Amino acid sequence: MTAGEQIIVAVLFGGAAFLALALGLLGASRRLPRNPLFGVRTRTSMASDEAWRRIHVRFAPFSYAVAVLWAVTAATPFVTGWNEPLVVAGIVLGLVVLLVGAVRAHRDPG
């Protein structure tokens, strides 16, 4: 992997990690307004402001976990040179955690 490709991976997943962290912090503090772009957007979560807040409070720990996973994924090319399986594993694991978190937040919205 070239240095340019390493930088692209770092910027993309560093940015994704930042967004996941912001989602968790705003959701946990109940300051994430219902919106059409950012957050867990389902029929249930969009039904009311209170449902939106409850679901995002429950989703916050999963969002924090994804932020850590994707921050590590961003650093992987610099630490390992280039280890494609680790980068792919970080991406996939982060997506799985997001999906599991969304399902769990909806099953028990608090």
Beta strands, then each sheet from edge to edge (+ up, - down):
end
